Amino acid sequence: MATIGHTSPTLDVLTTAQVSEMTGIPVQTLRAWRHAGTGPRSWKLGNRIRYDRADVLAWLDAQRAATMRGDDLPAA
């Protein structure tokens, strides 16, 4: 009998405090954004709020793209 290896993607799970440290956004602001349904994607793991690092980085990239100004804008 052959065994088929199964790998699942590994999440790099962050706490609100870690996201705050990573982004410079205050914890209270991240909490307010979550309550308002904005900010980086997050979810509850038990009774704790968690963020996936990839989601936070994607959100940061989207914010940068949406607010970029100046002569060095990428060609459309």
Secondary structure as GFF3:
##gff-version 3
##sequence-region A 1 76
A	DSSP	beta_strand	13	14	.	.	.	ID=ss1
A	DSSP	alpha_helix	16	23	.	.	.	ID=ss2
A	DSSP	alpha_helix	27	36	.	.	.	ID=ss3
A	DSSP	beta_strand	43	45	.	.	.	ID=ss4
A	DSSP	beta_strand	48	52	.	.	.	ID=ss5
A	DSSP	alpha_helix	53	67	.	.	.	ID=ss6
###
